[in-house]
Amino acid sequence: MKEKPGGMSCHEFQDQLPELIATGESLANHPHYRNCDLCRALLADLETIAEAARQLLPVVEPPDDLWEHIESAIKEEEHSQEEG
């Protein structure tokens, strides 16, 4: 496995990428990211894909009374099971 700048191979960096992204911190200061054109391009592609997915599936806020409806449905279900 070829060692890349920053003391880490591309394979090692890419294996850690989900955890690195999950932290929400910028990867701009990661030594491997700063010095590896291949991994910077990969991350740019992933960001493009993620943005396209966000546009396809916009976030929809649930109605304010959603939990009240869920709680009511659970209570009705419990009540009907007690009677049955």
Secondary structure as GFF3:
##gff-version 3
##sequence-region A 1 84
A	DSSP	alpha_helix	10	22	.	.	.	ID=ss1
A	DSSP	alpha_helix	31	35	.	.	.	ID=ss2
A	DSSP	alpha_helix	37	56	.	.	.	ID=ss3
A	DSSP	alpha_helix	66	83	.	.	.	ID=ss4
###
